[in-house]
Amino acid sequence: MKKEVAVAISLGFILGILACLLFALASGNLQPNFASTLSLKTEKVILPTLAPILSPSPVPAGGLFLTLNQPEDESITNQPKTIISGTTLPKANLAIIYDEGEAFAEAGTDGNFRNEIPLTGGANEITVTAFGENGEEATEIINIVYTTAEI
């Protein structure tokens, strides 16, 4: 009786390991080419620097992007309305969400957009989201303070 239990446990363990390996291979988490992992020891590894991350290019290569030109984040104004302008992919759809509501726009053929929105007294959080054709999104959030005091 003890032999059958030991064989069953061993067989279950082996089948479990095989199932895990097959799942890892199917999902792409495990590469079947072991030579490439061995060559990592002999290759020079170059780590990315922080410079490209801290200073992005105005128009990133590839996918959707969103750059707000106006107004500046954390700015203070005494005007009851402000202009939201920026750049994204040409013809991208935009949603602008602010304290009193929301506005929708479409970027021009050059990717530029411009929309006027009202402000409420005090701090205003404005969220601008660009939507690409493939369902991708790019979001920027800025804060503006509207005051009636003389600036």
N, C-alpha and C positions, 0 to 999 in steps of 0.2 A: 504494500500500500504506500509506503514512504517513497519508493522509487517512482511510482506513477505521479505522485504529487511533485516531486523534484523535477521530473521530466516536463510536466505540464507548466510549471513555473518558468523553467528555462526556455521552453518553446515560446511561451507568451512574452517573455523578455526579449527574445531575439526578434519575434514578429513585431513587437512594439518599436524596436530600434529601426528595423527596416521600414516600417510605416512612416516614422519620423523623417528618415533620410529621403524617402520618395516624396514626401510632402515638401521638404526643404528644396529638393531639386525642382519640383514642379512650380513652386512659387518664386524661384530665382534667388533665394537666400543662400544657396550653396552652389558654388561653381564646380562643375565636374572636372575642369582642367586644373589639376594640382600643380603643374609645372609653373603656372603664372604666379601662384602664391610662393613658390620656392624662389622665384627670380626676384621677389621683392627685397630679399636680403642683400642682393648684389647691386640693385639699382639705387641711384641717388634719389631720395625723396625730397621734393621741393614743396615747402609749405606756402600757402598764399599769404600775402602781406595784408595789412589792414588798410593800406592806402586806397585800393580800388573800392573797398567797402565804404570807407568814410567819404569819398568824393565820387559819387556816381556820375556817369556820363549823362548829358541832357536827354538823349534818346537812347535808352538801352537797346542792345541788339536783341531781337526776338520779341517776346510777348508784350502784353499790355503794360502800360506805365501811366502814371498820373503825376503831373507837376503843377502845383499851384503857384501862380505868379503874383496874385493880388487877392486879398490883402495879406500882410505879413502876420504870421502867428504871434499871438500875445500883443497885438497892437491895440491902441486906444484911439477912439474916434468920437467926435461930437456930431456926426452925421447920422440921421435916423435910418439910412440905407447904406449898403456897401455893394461894391462890384466884386463878384467872384470870377476870376479869370485864370486860365491856365492852358496846359497843353496835354494832349493824350493822343491816342491813335486816331487817324482820320475817321470821321463818321461814327465814333464810339458814342454810346448812349451814356448819359450822366444823370445821377440822382444827387440833389443837393438838399440835405436835411438840416433845418435850423429850428430855433426855438418856437417860432410861430407857424411853422408848416414845412412844406417841401416844394421843390421845383425840379422839373425834369428838362433836360436839354440834350442837344446832339452836337458833338464837335464838328467843326467845318471840315472841308476837304484837306485843309492844311493841319488839322488836329487841334486848332485853337478853339477855345470856348470863352464865353463871357455872359454872365447873368447877374442881374441886380436882385438883392434880397433885402427885406426889412430887418432891422435889429430891435431887440427889446432892451430896456434900460438895464445896465449892469453887464454881467458876463454873458456872452453868447458863444455856444459851441456849434461849430458848423462842420458837418461831415459831408465830404464830396466823394462819391464812388463812381468810377468809370467801369462800364461793362463791355467786355470784348465779345466778338462773334462766337467764340468757342466756350462761352460761359465763364470765362475768367473775370476776376474783379481786381481793381486796384483802388485803395481807399486812402484818403488823407483827411486828417482832422485838424482844424485850427480853432483858436479861441480869440475872440475880439471883445473888447470892453467898450460899450456905448455909454457915454456920459453926457449930460447936458451942461456940465461945467466947462468953462472956457479953458481951452488947451493952449 
